[in-house]
Amino acid sequence: MVDDQAARALHLRVRVLCWLPSTKARLEGALKAVNETWGRRCDGRVYFVNTGHTANDVVDVGGLDGYDYLSSKSAAALKYLYHHHLHHYDWFIKGEDDTYIIVENLKLLLSHYNASSPVHLGTGYFNDHLPGGASYVLSREALRRVNEEGYRKGRDCCSQLTISFHKLDPELMRVFDHLLYRTSVYGRLQDLSALSGLISPGVVRERVRPRNKKTMHSNNV
């Protein structure tokens, strides 16, 4: 029996909107897998596509489609989130339709930051390009500043608590969901107290930054 009372309380306290750029061709495949797995654990979901198709969670951003236009689609998405969702959520995480995000771990990390401060966690901003990769997160204040003041580079760092995976096809996404939430290994019980030292902002920067550059935190956006 797993006691998830703390996780449930955290889920209610930290409000996260998950947004993904995609295409009409992937609505019934990749995005369906997202909806059936990790996407349903987000407090809100918005998919940005270049098509006339609209729904409660699908927004047509217009323009040309394809990987070469990802930055313009992401810029349009950030503008839409700013005008329509800024005051409804604390955090805004950008994924892709082949990304798998462990929302509970994400919220655990975000609970140690203030959404009213300009916080950016995740992949960076390079050569006027807005990459996605495994994901990046903007606080409410960071989203406001991105739209009102533009973007400035921050510092690299990342968390040892896995939050997202990238380049997953729909079947692998379902495999990950099963392994993470429906599989137990006898004799392997995680001591949650050991994680307490991994989630403070100072420890994240000091201990993890040298390992890789997949996650970034910045107090200045």
JOGI-V745523 format. One record per residue. N is the residue number from 0. RES is the residue in three letters. PSI is psi as a letter, one per 40 degrees, with the letter a starting at -180 (* if undefined). NEAR is the number of other C-alpha atoms within 8 Angstrom. Layout:
<<N RES PSI NEAR> <N RES PSI NEAR>>
//
This chain:
<<0 MET h 2> <1 VAL h 3> <2 ASP h 5> <3 ASP f 6> <4 GLN d 6> <5 ALA d 7> <6 ALA d 8> <7 ARG d 8> <8 ALA d 8> <9 LEU d 11> <10 HIS d 10> <11 LEU d 7> <12 ARG d 6> <13 VAL h 11> <14 ARG h 10> <15 VAL h 13> <16 LEU h 14> <17 CYS h 14> <18 TRP i 12> <19 LEU h 11> <20 PRO i 14> <21 SER a 12> <22 THR i 12> <23 LYS d 9> <24 ALA d 6> <25 ARG e 9> <26 LEU d 10> <27 GLU e 7> <28 GLY c 9> <29 ALA d 12> <30 LEU d 10> <31 LYS d 9> <32 ALA d 12> <33 VAL d 14> <34 ASN d 9> <35 GLU e 8> <36 THR b 11> <37 TRP d 13> <38 GLY d 10> <39 ARG e 9> <40 ARG e 7> <41 CYS i 11> <42 ASP d 9> <43 GLY i 7> <44 ARG h 10> <45 VAL h 11> <46 TYR h 11> <47 PHE h 15> <48 VAL i 14> <49 ASN g 13> <50 THR i 9> <51 GLY e 5> <52 HIS h 8> <53 THR i 8> <54 ALA a 6> <55 ASN d 4> <56 ASP e 8> <57 VAL h 11> <58 VAL h 11> <59 ASP h 11> <60 VAL e 11> <61 GLY a 7> <62 GLY a 5> <63 LEU i 6> <64 ASP i 10> <65 GLY i 7> <66 TYR d 5> <67 ASP e 6> <68 TYR e 9> <69 LEU d 11> <70 SER d 10> <71 SER d 7> <72 LYS d 11> <73 SER d 10> <74 ALA d 9> <75 ALA d 9> <76 ALA d 11> <77 LEU d 10> <78 LYS d 9> <79 TYR d 9> <80 LEU d 9> <81 TYR d 11> <82 HIS d 7> <83 HIS d 6> <84 HIS e 9> <85 LEU d 11> <86 HIS e 6> <87 HIS e 5> <88 TYR i 11> <89 ASP d 12> <90 TRP i 13> <91 PHE h 14> <92 ILE h 12> <93 LYS h 11> <94 GLY a 15> <95 GLU i 13> <96 ASP e 10> <97 ASP f 11> <98 THR i 14> <99 TYR h 13> <100 ILE h 10> <101 ILE g 10> <102 VAL d 10> <103 GLU d 8> <104 ASN d 10> <105 LEU d 10> <106 LYS d 12> <107 LEU d 10> <108 LEU d 9> <109 LEU d 9> <110 SER e 9> <111 HIS e 9> <112 TYR i 8> <113 ASN h 9> <114 ALA e 11> <115 SER e 7> <116 SER i 10> <117 PRO g 16> <118 VAL h 17> <119 HIS h 15> <120 LEU h 12> <121 GLY a 12> <122 THR i 14> <123 GLY a 9> <124 TYR h 9> <125 PHE h 7> <126 ASN f 4> <127 ASP f 5> <128 HIS i 7> <129 LEU g 11> <130 PRO i 9> <131 GLY c 10> <132 GLY b 10> <133 ALA e 13> <134 SER i 13> <135 TYR i 14> <136 VAL h 12> <137 LEU h 14> <138 SER i 16> <139 ARG d 16> <140 GLU d 12> <141 ALA d 13> <142 LEU d 14> <143 ARG d 10> <144 ARG d 12> <145 VAL d 10> <146 ASN d 10> <147 GLU d 6> <148 GLU e 6> <149 GLY a 7> <150 TYR h 7> <151 ARG i 6> <152 LYS i 8> <153 GLY a 12> <154 ARG i 7> <155 ASP i 12> <156 CYS i 15> <157 CYS i 16> <158 SER i 10> <159 GLN e 7> <160 LEU h 6> <161 THR h 7> <162 ILE d 9> <163 SER i 10> <164 PHE i 9> <165 HIS i 10> <166 LYS f 6> <167 LEU h 11> <168 ASP i 8> <169 PRO d 11> <170 GLU d 8> <171 LEU d 8> <172 MET d 14> <173 ARG d 10> <174 VAL d 8> <175 PHE d 9> <176 ASP d 11> <177 HIS d 9> <178 LEU d 8> <179 LEU d 7> <180 TYR e 6> <181 ARG e 7> <182 THR h 7> <183 SER i 4> <184 VAL h 5> <185 TYR h 5> <186 GLY e 4> <187 ARG g 5> <188 LEU h 5> <189 GLN h 4> <190 ASP h 6> <191 LEU d 6> <192 SER d 5> <193 ALA e 6> <194 LEU e 8> <195 SER d 8> <196 GLY e 7> <197 LEU e 10> <198 ILE e 12> <199 SER i 9> <200 PRO d 8> <201 GLY d 6> <202 VAL d 11> <203 VAL d 15> <204 ARG d 12> <205 GLU d 7> <206 ARG d 7> <207 VAL d 13> <208 ARG d 12> <209 PRO e 6> <210 ARG d 5> <211 ASN a 9> <212 LYS f 10> <213 LYS e 10> <214 THR i 13> <215 MET i 15> <216 HIS h 14> <217 SER h 12> <218 ASN e 9> <219 ASN h 8> <220 VAL * 13>>
//
